[in-house]
Every structure is written in structure tokens, then in C-alpha cells.
Amino acid sequence: MWVPPEIKDPILQHAPTRKSVSCFGAVSLSTGQFVRMMCPVFNAATFQRFLRRLLCQQTPGR
């Protein structure tokens, strides 16, 4: 979370819940293309699926 430097003690208000979302994301610095994947859990298997999806977006020959 980014907070402007002039705010010394930020207060984050949120709903009292235990729900969470797992999200993987990457941005290509050369094209600006954004690749994301949302999952119900965050583990090695879901990260591997994200990496496979990311490899599919790769430019051939690079």
C-alpha cells in the first residue's frame, strides 16, 4: 500500500472478514501488456499454472 509521505500514521479501514483473494500478475516492460490470474488459493500448483500462462504470452524467438 502506498501512502503519501505527509501522512505519518495511515489508518486502513476494512471490513471485518476473513475472505481473501489470490492474484498473480506480471507486466511486460517492453509492451505494457498485463497478464493476471485470480485463484481461490495461493500455492505452488497455482503459481505453476500462472507461469505456464505467462509463457504462452511470450513473443516467439525471445
Buried (B, 14 or more C-beta within 10 A) or exposed (E): EEEEEEEEEEEEEEEEEEEEEBEBEBEEEEEEEEBEBEBEEEEEEBBEEBEEBBEEEEEEEE
